[in-house]
């Protein structure tokens, strides 16, 4: 599968610091540029995904088909745990 624009690959390490097992899925992450949602891209096989026991860590990638250089905002909204928080990271692509 080829991206329409440029592919952005983010290497991610996630640790479950809750007291319950959680399911982590790429669909819980959304990438935006200037408020516009960027499409997910699935060119790698090591996506951040799976059940994560408490106090355990998982590594994987998130990939997006992006417009090019600029500032992006990655938002994580847990869908499978009772956590209404939203987590944000700003990413500069050169």
N, C-alpha and C positions, 0 to 999 in steps of 0.2 A: 504494500500500500504506500503510495506516494502522497506527501502533503501538497495542498494547493499552493500554499505560500512557503514559509520556512517552518521547520519543525523545531520546537523548543522542548528539550528534555531536561526535567528536573529530577536530580537524584535526591530521594527523600528517605529519612530515617524517622520512624514513628515509634514512640514508646507509650504503652498503656499504663498510665499512672492511676487509673481508677481501681476500684475493688471488684470490678466485674469484667467478664470476658466481653470483648467488643468485636464487631465486624467492621473492617476498614475496607472501603471501596473507592476507586477513582471517581465515581459519580458524586462523591461528597465534596470534591474539590472543583472549583470553577475559576477560570482565569479570565480577567477583563483587561481591556486597553481602552482608556477614555470612556468607560461605562459600557463598552461593547463586548459581549461575551465571545470568547475565542473557542473554536471547536476543538474537542479532544481528538487526539491522533494516536493510533495504536500500531506503531511500527516496531516497537520492542516487545519482547515476551516477558520481561521481568517487571510487570506493573505492580504498583503498590496495591495489594489486595489480600484479603483473607481474615480469618478469625485470629484475634490477638488476645492471649491470656493476660491476666493482670501481671504487671511488672515485667512484661516481656517486650522485646523490640523486634521490629520488622523493617527491612530495607526494600526499596523498589523504586520505580520511576513513574513519573506523571509526564505525559506528553501532550503537546498542543500544537495545532496548526496556526501559526501566528502571522501577523501582518509585516513583521520586520522589527527593526530597532525601536526602542522607546521604553517607557515605563509601564509595567503591568502590575496588576494586583491579583494575588492568589487568595481565594477565600475558601476556608474549610468550614462546612456546616455538618456536624455529626448527624446522620440520619437514623442510625441504628442504636443509639443510646439516648437516654433521657437527659440530654444536655442542649440547652437552647442557646448556648454561646456560639459566637461566630469568631473565627480566628483569621487574621489577615497578615499577609506578607507583601511587601513591595519589592518588585524584581526589576532591575534595570538590564535591558538587553541591548548590547552594542553591535 
